[in-house]
């Protein structure tokens, strides 16, 4: 008896679809996966940004949709956190004062300090 598999286009399409589904499932579960590296976890959970020395630290932050990001000014001069697209504008944040913005939409948001425009940062919001 001769066993012979013919790879019909339909079969290949099914296998491709299953492979894509598996990949999507893996990506979807990655945030709950305890095998995540420390770097990945820190990136997703960072929502506190320090303003000091004419810098936003960290300058790039990644959060999930619905998470609030808080900026705290630890410098002796006032700063702002102002979205480039106008989504939010803290106004002047004095020394030791804070400002929070909750991100309800996924996307990449660049921002700057309206008093010192060379101060810039980016918030990436993941759906
Ligand atoms: Cu500033």
Boltz pocket constraint, residues with backbone or C-beta under 6 A from the ligand:
constraints:
  - pocket:
      binder: B
      contacts: [[A, 54], [A, 78], [A, 79], [A, 80], [A, 113], [A, 114], [A, 115], [A, 116], [A, 119]]
      max_distance: 6.0
